[in-house]
C-alpha cells in the first residue's frame, strides 16, 4: 500500500521549507535518488544542482549544508515509520502480534512509491540502513540535539517501547531495547549484504534472516 502523507519537519533543519515550492520538493526527491546511487560521501550540492537544472546557490537557500539535508530526509522517514507502525497496529489487539508487525516493518524494504512525484521509499529505507548513523555520530550532536531535530526518531522509539512495556510490564529497559531493535536491524541488513561474515546469514534473503534474528532476540529477552 502506498501512502500519500505529509509531515511537519522541524523548521530548525532547513532555511526554507522545501515543501513550500515545487523546486524544493524536487530537490529532496532527487537528493534521495542521488544519495542512494552515489552514497552520502560522494553526494554534493553541485551534483544535485545539475540533476534538478538549478544552481548550488539555490540549494543553499533551502539547506545550510548536506548534513542538514540528510537530517531532513531522515526526519521524514522516521515520521513515516511512526505513522506506519500506528496504522498497522490499529486493529491488532494481541501484543505479541504487534511486536511481530514492528519487527517486520523494521526489517523489510518499503514498497517503491507509485506516484512519480513522491519520495522513493525503497531508496529511503536503504539510505537509512547505510547512512542514518552519520546524522548523529558527529561531534556537534549535543548542540544539534538542543533543537530537537531527532524528535521523530525518539517518537518512534517511544512508540515501540510502549508496545514492549504492554507485552511485558516488568521489563525494565523498554526504550533501550527499542533503540537496540532499530539499530541492530540496520546493522544486520547492512552486514548481510556487505560484510556477511559479521552475521550468521549464509543462505537466506537479507530481510528474512534479519527478521528472524531480531524476533528471536526480542522474545528471548522479553520471555
matplotlib code that plots the C-alpha trace (Angstrom):
import matplotlib.pyplot as plt

x = [0.0, 1.3, 0.5, 0.3, 1.3, 2.9, 4.7, 5.7, 9.5, 11.4, 12.0, 15.4, 16.7, 16.1, 16.5, 13.4, 10.8, 11.3, 7.6, 6.9, 7.8, 7.8, 11.6, 12.1, 10.1, 12.0, 15.3, 14.5, 13.2, 16.3, 18.6, 17.2, 17.8, 21.4, 22.3, 21.0, 23.0, 26.2, 26.4, 26.4, 30.1, 30.0, 26.8, 27.3, 25.0, 26.8, 25.7, 22.2, 22.0, 22.9, 20.2, 17.4, 18.7, 19.3, 22.3, 24.2, 23.2, 19.5, 20.0, 21.9, 18.8, 17.0, 19.7, 22.8, 24.8, 24.3, 24.2, 21.1, 19.5, 20.3, 18.6, 15.5, 15.3, 15.8, 13.2, 10.7, 11.5, 11.2, 7.9, 6.6, 7.7, 5.9, 2.8, 3.2, 3.6, 0.5, -1.6, -0.5, -1.2, -4.5, -6.7, -4.3, -5.1, -2.5, 0.7, 2.9, 1.4, 2.0, 5.7, 6.0, 4.5, 7.0, 9.9, 8.6, 8.4, 12.0, 13.5, 11.8, 12.1, 9.3, 7.5, 8.5, 6.1, 3.7, 3.4, 6.3, 6.3, 6.6, 9.8, 11.1, 10.5, 12.6, 15.6, 14.8, 14.9, 18.3, 19.7, 18.6, 20.3, 23.6, 23.7, 21.5, 24.2, 26.0, 23.3, 24.1, 27.6, 29.1, 31.0, 28.2, 25.4, 24.7, 24.4, 22.2, 20.0, 19.0, 16.9, 15.0, 15.9, 16.0, 12.4, 10.8, 13.3, 12.8, 9.0, 9.3, 11.5, 8.9, 6.1, 7.9, 8.9, 5.3, 4.3, 7.2, 6.0, 2.5, 3.7, 6.0, 5.2, 8.0, 10.8, 13.0, 14.6, 11.9, 13.5, 16.9, 15.5, 13.6, 16.6, 18.6, 16.0, 16.1, 19.9, 20.5, 18.1, 20.1, 23.4, 22.3, 20.8, 23.9, 26.3, 24.4, 24.9, 28.4, 30.2, 28.3, 30.9, 29.8, 26.5, 25.2, 23.4, 24.8, 21.8, 18.7, 17.5, 18.7, 15.3, 14.2, 17.4, 17.3, 13.6, 14.2, 17.2, 15.5, 12.4, 14.4, 16.4, 13.3, 11.2, 14.1, 14.8, 11.2, 10.3]
y = [0.0, 3.5, 6.4, 10.0, 11.8, 15.0, 15.7, 18.9, 18.7, 20.7, 24.2, 24.4, 21.8, 24.0, 27.6, 27.4, 24.7, 22.5, 21.7, 25.4, 25.1, 22.6, 23.1, 22.3, 19.1, 18.1, 18.9, 16.5, 13.8, 14.0, 14.1, 10.8, 9.2, 10.6, 9.6, 6.1, 5.8, 7.6, 7.3, 10.3, 10.8, 11.4, 13.3, 17.1, 20.1, 20.7, 17.2, 17.9, 21.2, 19.6, 17.0, 19.5, 22.0, 24.7, 26.2, 25.4, 28.8, 28.0, 24.7, 26.7, 28.9, 25.8, 23.9, 25.1, 22.0, 18.4, 17.2, 19.3, 17.9, 14.3, 15.3, 16.4, 13.2, 11.1, 13.1, 12.5, 8.7, 8.4, 10.3, 8.0, 4.9, 6.0, 6.6, 3.1, 1.5, 3.3, 2.4, -1.3, -1.8, -0.1, -3.2, -5.7, -6.5, -9.2, -7.5, -10.3, -9.9, -6.2, -6.7, -9.1, -6.5, -3.9, -6.3, -6.9, -3.1, -2.7, -5.5, -5.4, -2.9, -0.4, -0.6, 1.8, 4.7, 4.6, 8.4, 9.8, 12.9, 11.1, 10.2, 6.7, 4.9, 1.9, 4.2, 6.0, 2.6, 1.8, 5.3, 4.9, 1.5, 2.8, 6.4, 7.2, 7.0, 9.9, 12.2, 11.7, 10.2, 13.6, 15.9, 18.5, 16.1, 17.6, 21.1, 19.9, 17.9, 21.1, 22.0, 18.6, 17.6, 13.9, 14.0, 11.8, 9.1, 9.4, 9.3, 6.1, 4.6, 5.6, 4.1, 0.7, 0.9, 1.4, -1.8, -3.6, -2.5, -3.6, -7.0, -7.4, -4.7, -6.0, -5.4, -2.6, -1.3, -0.8, 2.3, 0.8, -2.4, -0.3, 1.5, -1.7, -3.3, -0.5, -0.1, -3.8, -4.3, -1.7, -3.3, -6.8, -5.8, -3.9, -6.6, -9.4, -7.7, -6.1, -8.0, -11.3, -12.9, -10.5, -12.3, -15.9, -15.4, -17.9, -18.6, -16.7, -13.5, -10.4, -9.3, -12.8, -13.5, -10.1, -10.5, -14.0, -12.8, -9.7, -11.6, -14.4, -11.7, -9.8, -12.6, -14.3, -11.0, -10.4, -14.0]
z = [0.0, -0.9, 1.4, 0.3, 3.5, 4.6, 7.9, 9.7, 9.7, 12.4, 10.9, 12.5, 10.0, 6.9, 5.9, 3.6, 3.8, 0.6, 0.8, 0.0, -3.7, -6.5, -6.8, -3.1, -3.4, -6.5, -4.6, -1.8, -4.1, -6.4, -3.4, -2.1, -5.5, -5.7, -2.1, -2.8, -6.0, -5.0, -1.2, 1.1, 0.9, -2.9, -2.9, -3.3, -3.9, -7.2, -8.4, -7.1, -8.9, -12.2, -11.8, -11.0, -13.6, -11.0, -9.1, -5.9, -4.6, -4.9, -2.9, -0.2, 0.2, 1.4, 3.4, 5.1, 4.1, 3.0, 6.6, 7.2, 4.0, 5.3, 8.6, 6.7, 4.8, 7.9, 9.8, 7.1, 7.1, 10.9, 10.9, 8.1, 10.1, 13.2, 11.0, 9.6, 13.0, 14.3, 11.2, 11.1, 14.9, 14.9, 14.7, 16.2, 19.9, 20.7, 21.9, 20.6, 17.2, 17.4, 18.2, 15.2, 12.9, 14.2, 13.6, 10.0, 9.4, 10.7, 8.7, 5.3, 2.4, 1.9, -1.3, -4.1, -4.5, -7.4, -7.5, -9.6, -7.5, -4.2, -2.4, -3.3, 0.0, -1.1, -1.6, 1.7, 3.5, 2.1, 2.9, 6.5, 6.7, 5.2, 6.2, 9.2, 11.8, 10.0, 11.3, 14.9, 15.2, 14.9, 17.4, 17.4, 18.2, 21.7, 20.2, 17.3, 19.7, 21.5, 18.5, 18.9, 15.4, 16.4, 17.8, 15.1, 15.8, 19.5, 19.0, 17.0, 19.7, 22.4, 20.4, 20.1, 23.8, 24.7, 23.0, 24.7, 28.1, 27.3, 26.3, 29.4, 32.0, 34.3, 31.7, 32.9, 29.7, 27.0, 25.4, 25.3, 23.8, 21.3, 20.0, 20.0, 17.8, 15.3, 15.1, 15.1, 12.3, 10.3, 11.1, 10.3, 7.0, 6.0, 7.2, 5.5, 2.2, 2.6, 5.4, 5.7, 8.0, 10.7, 10.7, 10.7, 7.4, 5.0, 2.7, 3.5, 1.9, 3.8, 5.2, 6.1, 8.1, 9.9, 10.8, 12.2, 14.2, 15.6, 16.5, 18.2, 20.2, 21.2, 22.6, 24.3, 26.1, 27.0, 27.8]

ax = plt.figure().add_subplot(projection="3d")
ax.plot(x, y, z, "-o")
ax.set_aspect("equal")
plt.show()
